[in-house]
Amino acid sequence: MRYVLFVCNHNAGRSQMAQAFFERYAPADVRAESAGSTPAHEVWPGVVEAMAEVGLDIAGRRPRKLLREMQLHADWAVTMGCGDACPYVPTTVESWDIPDPAGLPVEQVRPIRDAIEVRVRELVDTKLDAIRSDPTAHQFRLVHLLPALAEEFEGAKSPDEIRACADAVLSRFDDVRVRGYVQVLAERQARQCLRKDTCDLVQPA
């Protein structure tokens, strides 16, 4: 499972539309999330109406705050006008120049909606292989996991054993449907495994 993160200021317009279109066009093994640096209380009414016109009901969705966990576990990110608050994602971050539909009537939201649909379809048509194959995000998560394990198990396990165990544990989470708190769970499982004489998650060389 891979994750694409769409980010805008309020997660009430552009990123919500992008997520909905991505869910329509992308295969099941690549999922989408969206978030905002300063989330609004609700999705903009004009956006809800415009998306309903093309058969996508986002009326029940609520804007979400951009969290570090989302950034850490994204395999690809697309930002839309969020400036300095855009996420640090360890792999590719695309920037789409899309107008903000905040407060606009549906007549003015439609061209924005259509532009986002075109960009999302292009992303799905041309970049899924890159999203699936890029190992950078996994390696980034591994680097964040290793220091605490190395400190605890130094002397008891070799650096290669610690790294192999952490890598194996993280790989178990690559296909989970929800990645929230993966880093915490992975660290806990790696500790449990390293306390054994032999980590049973690591394949013998």
ZAROLUM-268486 format. One record per residue (C-alpha): residue number from 1; residue in three letters; y, x, z. Coordinates in steps of 0.25 Angstrom, whole numbers, padded with zeros to 4 digits. Each point is the difference from the previous one (the first is absolute). Layout:
<sites>
site seq: NUM; type: ALA; Y: Y; X: X; Z: Z
...
</sites>
This chain:
<sites>
site seq: 1; type: MET; Y: 0000; X: 0000; Z: 0000
site seq: 2; type: ARG; Y: 0014; X: 0005; Z: -0004
site seq: 3; type: TYR; Y: 0013; X: -0005; Z: 0005
site seq: 4; type: VAL; Y: 0014; X: -0002; Z: -0008
site seq: 5; type: LEU; Y: 0012; X: -0002; Z: 0009
site seq: 6; type: PHE; Y: 0012; X: -0007; Z: -0005
site seq: 7; type: VAL; Y: 0013; X: 0002; Z: 0008
site seq: 8; type: CYS; Y: 0014; X: -0006; Z: -0001
site seq: 9; type: ASN; Y: 0011; X: -0002; Z: 0010
site seq: 10; type: HIS; Y: -0004; X: -0014; Z: 0006
site seq: 11; type: ASN; Y: -0014; X: -0002; Z: -0005
site seq: 12; type: ALA; Y: 0005; X: -0014; Z: -0004
site seq: 13; type: GLY; Y: 0001; X: 0001; Z: -0015
site seq: 14; type: ARG; Y: -0003; X: 0012; Z: -0009
site seq: 15; type: SER; Y: -0012; X: 0006; Z: 0008
site seq: 16; type: GLN; Y: -0006; X: -0014; Z: 0003
site seq: 17; type: MET; Y: 0000; X: -0003; Z: -0015
site seq: 18; type: ALA; Y: -0006; X: 0013; Z: -0004
site seq: 19; type: GLN; Y: -0011; X: -0002; Z: 0010
site seq: 20; type: ALA; Y: -0003; X: -0014; Z: -0005
site seq: 21; type: PHE; Y: -0001; X: 0005; Z: -0014
site seq: 22; type: PHE; Y: -0008; X: 0012; Z: 0003
site seq: 23; type: GLU; Y: -0010; X: -0009; Z: 0007
site seq: 24; type: ARG; Y: -0001; X: -0009; Z: -0012
site seq: 25; type: TYR; Y: -0002; X: 0012; Z: -0010
site seq: 26; type: ALA; Y: -0007; X: 0011; Z: 0008
site seq: 27; type: PRO; Y: -0015; X: 0001; Z: 0002
site seq: 28; type: ALA; Y: -0006; X: -0002; Z: 0014
site seq: 29; type: ASP; Y: -0001; X: 0015; Z: 0003
site seq: 30; type: VAL; Y: 0015; X: 0002; Z: 0000
site seq: 31; type: ARG; Y: 0008; X: -0008; Z: 0010
site seq: 32; type: ALA; Y: 0015; X: -0002; Z: 0002
site seq: 33; type: GLU; Y: 0009; X: -0001; Z: 0012
site seq: 34; type: SER; Y: 0014; X: -0002; Z: 0001
site seq: 35; type: ALA; Y: 0011; X: 0003; Z: 0011
site seq: 36; type: GLY; Y: 0015; X: 0002; Z: 0002
site seq: 37; type: SER; Y: 0008; X: 0010; Z: 0008
site seq: 38; type: THR; Y: 0008; X: -0012; Z: 0006
site seq: 39; type: PRO; Y: -0008; X: -0012; Z: -0002
site seq: 40; type: ALA; Y: 0006; X: -0014; Z: -0001
site seq: 41; type: HIS; Y: -0004; X: -0012; Z: 0007
site seq: 42; type: GLU; Y: -0006; X: -0007; Z: -0012
site seq: 43; type: VAL; Y: -0003; X: 0002; Z: -0015
site seq: 44; type: TRP; Y: 0013; X: -0003; Z: -0008
site seq: 45; type: PRO; Y: -0001; X: -0015; Z: -0004
site seq: 46; type: GLY; Y: 0003; X: 0003; Z: -0015
site seq: 47; type: VAL; Y: -0011; X: 0010; Z: 0000
site seq: 48; type: VAL; Y: -0010; X: -0010; Z: 0005
site seq: 49; type: GLU; Y: 0004; X: -0010; Z: -0010
site seq: 50; type: ALA; Y: 0000; X: 0010; Z: -0012
site seq: 51; type: MET; Y: -0014; X: 0005; Z: 0004
site seq: 52; type: ALA; Y: -0005; X: -0014; Z: 0001
site seq: 53; type: GLU; Y: 0004; X: -0003; Z: -0014
site seq: 54; type: VAL; Y: -0010; X: 0011; Z: -0005
site seq: 55; type: GLY; Y: -0011; X: -0006; Z: 0009
site seq: 56; type: LEU; Y: 0002; X: 0010; Z: 0012
site seq: 57; type: ASP; Y: 0002; X: -0006; Z: 0014
site seq: 58; type: ILE; Y: 0007; X: 0009; Z: 0009
site seq: 59; type: ALA; Y: 0006; X: -0010; Z: 0009
site seq: 60; type: GLY; Y: -0008; X: 0003; Z: 0012
site seq: 61; type: ARG; Y: 0002; X: 0015; Z: 0000
site seq: 62; type: ARG; Y: 0009; X: 0007; Z: 0010
site seq: 63; type: PRO; Y: 0008; X: 0013; Z: -0002
site seq: 64; type: ARG; Y: -0007; X: 0012; Z: 0007
site seq: 65; type: LYS; Y: 0006; X: 0012; Z: 0006
site seq: 66; type: LEU; Y: -0003; X: 0013; Z: -0007
site seq: 67; type: LEU; Y: -0009; X: 0008; Z: 0010
site seq: 68; type: ARG; Y: -0004; X: 0014; Z: 0001
site seq: 69; type: GLU; Y: -0015; X: -0004; Z: -0001
site seq: 70; type: MET; Y: 0003; X: -0007; Z: -0013
site seq: 71; type: GLN; Y: 0006; X: 0012; Z: -0006
site seq: 72; type: LEU; Y: -0011; X: 0009; Z: 0005
site seq: 73; type: HIS; Y: -0011; X: -0008; Z: -0006
site seq: 74; type: ALA; Y: 0007; X: -0003; Z: -0014
site seq: 75; type: ASP; Y: -0006; X: 0006; Z: -0012
site seq: 76; type: TRP; Y: 0012; X: -0003; Z: -0009
site seq: 77; type: ALA; Y: 0013; X: -0006; Z: 0003
site seq: 78; type: VAL; Y: 0011; X: -0007; Z: -0008
site seq: 79; type: THR; Y: 0014; X: -0001; Z: 0006
site seq: 80; type: MET; Y: 0011; X: -0010; Z: -0005
site seq: 81; type: GLY; Y: 0014; X: 0004; Z: 0005
site seq: 82; type: CYS; Y: -0003; X: 0004; Z: 0014
site seq: 83; type: GLY; Y: 0008; X: 0013; Z: 0000
site seq: 84; type: ASP; Y: -0003; X: 0009; Z: 0011
site seq: 85; type: ALA; Y: -0009; X: -0009; Z: 0007
site seq: 86; type: CYS; Y: -0011; X: 0001; Z: -0011
site seq: 87; type: PRO; Y: -0013; X: 0004; Z: 0006
site seq: 88; type: TYR; Y: -0006; X: 0014; Z: 0000
site seq: 89; type: VAL; Y: -0013; X: -0002; Z: -0007
site seq: 90; type: PRO; Y: -0009; X: 0012; Z: -0002
site seq: 91; type: THR; Y: -0003; X: -0003; Z: -0014
site seq: 92; type: THR; Y: 0009; X: -0006; Z: -0011
site seq: 93; type: VAL; Y: 0012; X: -0008; Z: 0003
site seq: 94; type: GLU; Y: 0006; X: -0007; Z: -0012
site seq: 95; type: SER; Y: 0014; X: -0005; Z: 0000
site seq: 96; type: TRP; Y: 0003; X: -0013; Z: -0008
site seq: 97; type: ASP; Y: 0014; X: -0004; Z: -0003
site seq: 98; type: ILE; Y: 0000; X: -0015; Z: 0003
site seq: 99; type: PRO; Y: 0011; X: -0009; Z: 0004
site seq: 100; type: ASP; Y: 0000; X: -0006; Z: 0014
site seq: 101; type: PRO; Y: -0003; X: -0015; Z: -0001
site seq: 102; type: ALA; Y: 0006; X: -0003; Z: 0014
site seq: 103; type: GLY; Y: 0007; X: -0013; Z: 0001
site seq: 104; type: LEU; Y: -0001; X: -0002; Z: -0015
site seq: 105; type: PRO; Y: -0003; X: -0014; Z: -0006
site seq: 106; type: VAL; Y: -0013; X: -0001; Z: -0008
site seq: 107; type: GLU; Y: 0007; X: 0001; Z: -0013
site seq: 108; type: GLN; Y: 0004; X: 0014; Z: 0003
site seq: 109; type: VAL; Y: -0013; X: 0004; Z: 0007
site seq: 110; type: ARG; Y: -0008; X: -0003; Z: -0013
site seq: 111; type: PRO; Y: 0004; X: 0012; Z: -0008
site seq: 112; type: ILE; Y: -0003; X: 0009; Z: 0013
site seq: 113; type: ARG; Y: -0013; X: -0007; Z: 0002
site seq: 114; type: ASP; Y: -0004; X: 0003; Z: -0015
site seq: 115; type: ALA; Y: 0005; X: 0014; Z: 0001
site seq: 116; type: ILE; Y: -0009; X: 0003; Z: 0012
site seq: 117; type: GLU; Y: -0012; X: -0007; Z: -0007
site seq: 118; type: VAL; Y: 0001; X: 0009; Z: -0012
site seq: 119; type: ARG; Y: 0001; X: 0013; Z: 0009
site seq: 120; type: VAL; Y: -0012; X: -0005; Z: 0008
site seq: 121; type: ARG; Y: -0008; X: -0002; Z: -0012
site seq: 122; type: GLU; Y: 0003; X: 0013; Z: -0005
site seq: 123; type: LEU; Y: -0004; X: 0006; Z: 0013
site seq: 124; type: VAL; Y: -0013; X: -0007; Z: 0000
site seq: 125; type: ASP; Y: -0003; X: 0003; Z: -0015
site seq: 126; type: THR; Y: 0004; X: 0015; Z: 0000
site seq: 127; type: LYS; Y: -0001; X: 0006; Z: 0014
site seq: 128; type: LEU; Y: -0012; X: -0005; Z: 0007
site seq: 129; type: ASP; Y: -0009; X: 0012; Z: -0003
site seq: 130; type: ALA; Y: 0011; X: 0009; Z: 0006
site seq: 131; type: ILE; Y: 0001; X: -0009; Z: 0013
site seq: 132; type: ARG; Y: -0016; X: 0000; Z: 0001
site seq: 133; type: SER; Y: -0002; X: 0015; Z: -0002
site seq: 134; type: ASP; Y: 0012; X: 0007; Z: 0007
site seq: 135; type: PRO; Y: -0006; X: 0006; Z: 0013
site seq: 136; type: THR; Y: 0014; X: 0004; Z: 0006
site seq: 137; type: ALA; Y: 0001; X: -0012; Z: 0009
site seq: 138; type: HIS; Y: -0014; X: 0003; Z: 0006
site seq: 139; type: GLN; Y: 0004; X: 0015; Z: 0002
site seq: 140; type: PHE; Y: 0013; X: -0004; Z: 0007
site seq: 141; type: ARG; Y: -0007; X: -0009; Z: 0010
site seq: 142; type: LEU; Y: -0010; X: 0011; Z: 0002
site seq: 143; type: VAL; Y: 0011; X: 0010; Z: 0004
site seq: 144; type: HIS; Y: 0006; X: -0010; Z: 0010
site seq: 145; type: LEU; Y: -0014; X: -0002; Z: 0006
site seq: 146; type: LEU; Y: -0004; X: 0015; Z: 0002
site seq: 147; type: PRO; Y: 0010; X: 0006; Z: 0010
site seq: 148; type: ALA; Y: -0004; X: -0009; Z: 0012
site seq: 149; type: LEU; Y: -0015; X: 0002; Z: -0003
site seq: 150; type: ALA; Y: 0002; X: 0015; Z: -0002
site seq: 151; type: GLU; Y: 0007; X: 0001; Z: 0014
site seq: 152; type: GLU; Y: -0011; X: -0008; Z: 0007
site seq: 153; type: PHE; Y: -0012; X: 0007; Z: -0007
site seq: 154; type: GLU; Y: 0004; X: 0014; Z: -0002
site seq: 155; type: GLY; Y: -0011; X: 0009; Z: 0005
site seq: 156; type: ALA; Y: -0010; X: -0011; Z: 0000
site seq: 157; type: LYS; Y: 0000; X: -0002; Z: -0015
site seq: 158; type: SER; Y: 0004; X: 0008; Z: -0012
site seq: 159; type: PRO; Y: 0012; X: -0003; Z: -0008
site seq: 160; type: ASP; Y: -0009; X: -0004; Z: -0012
site seq: 161; type: GLU; Y: -0008; X: -0009; Z: 0009
site seq: 162; type: ILE; Y: 0012; X: -0007; Z: 0005
site seq: 163; type: ARG; Y: 0006; X: -0002; Z: -0014
site seq: 164; type: ALA; Y: -0013; X: -0005; Z: -0006
site seq: 165; type: CYS; Y: -0002; X: -0010; Z: 0011
site seq: 166; type: ALA; Y: 0015; X: -0005; Z: -0001
site seq: 167; type: ASP; Y: -0002; X: -0001; Z: -0015
site seq: 168; type: ALA; Y: -0013; X: -0008; Z: 0001
site seq: 169; type: VAL; Y: 0006; X: -0009; Z: 0010
site seq: 170; type: LEU; Y: 0013; X: -0003; Z: -0008
site seq: 171; type: SER; Y: -0009; X: -0002; Z: -0013
site seq: 172; type: ARG; Y: -0006; X: -0012; Z: 0007
site seq: 173; type: PHE; Y: 0013; X: -0007; Z: 0001
site seq: 174; type: ASP; Y: 0004; X: 0002; Z: -0015
site seq: 175; type: ASP; Y: -0006; X: -0013; Z: -0004
site seq: 176; type: VAL; Y: 0004; X: -0009; Z: 0012
site seq: 177; type: ARG; Y: 0008; X: -0012; Z: -0004
site seq: 178; type: VAL; Y: 0011; X: 0002; Z: 0011
site seq: 179; type: ARG; Y: 0004; X: 0014; Z: 0003
site seq: 180; type: GLY; Y: 0009; X: -0003; Z: 0012
site seq: 181; type: TYR; Y: -0004; X: 0009; Z: 0012
site seq: 182; type: VAL; Y: -0009; X: 0008; Z: -0008
site seq: 183; type: GLN; Y: 0005; X: 0013; Z: 0005
site seq: 184; type: VAL; Y: -0002; X: -0004; Z: 0014
site seq: 185; type: LEU; Y: -0014; X: -0005; Z: -0003
site seq: 186; type: ALA; Y: -0004; X: 0013; Z: -0008
site seq: 187; type: GLU; Y: 0005; X: 0009; Z: 0011
site seq: 188; type: ARG; Y: -0009; X: -0007; Z: 0010
site seq: 189; type: GLN; Y: -0012; X: 0000; Z: -0008
site seq: 190; type: ALA; Y: 0002; X: 0014; Z: -0004
site seq: 191; type: ARG; Y: 0001; X: 0004; Z: 0015
site seq: 192; type: GLN; Y: -0013; X: -0008; Z: 0003
site seq: 193; type: CYS; Y: -0007; X: 0007; Z: -0011
site seq: 194; type: LEU; Y: 0004; X: 0014; Z: 0003
site seq: 195; type: ARG; Y: -0004; X: -0002; Z: 0015
site seq: 196; type: LYS; Y: -0014; X: 0000; Z: -0005
site seq: 197; type: ASP; Y: -0008; X: 0012; Z: -0004
site seq: 198; type: THR; Y: 0000; X: -0003; Z: -0014
site seq: 199; type: CYS; Y: 0009; X: -0010; Z: -0007
site seq: 200; type: ASP; Y: -0009; X: -0010; Z: -0007
site seq: 201; type: LEU; Y: 0011; X: -0004; Z: -0010
site seq: 202; type: VAL; Y: 0000; X: 0014; Z: -0007
site seq: 203; type: GLN; Y: -0010; X: 0002; Z: -0010
site seq: 204; type: PRO; Y: -0008; X: 0014; Z: 0002
site seq: 205; type: ALA; Y: 0005; X: 0011; Z: -0010
</sites>
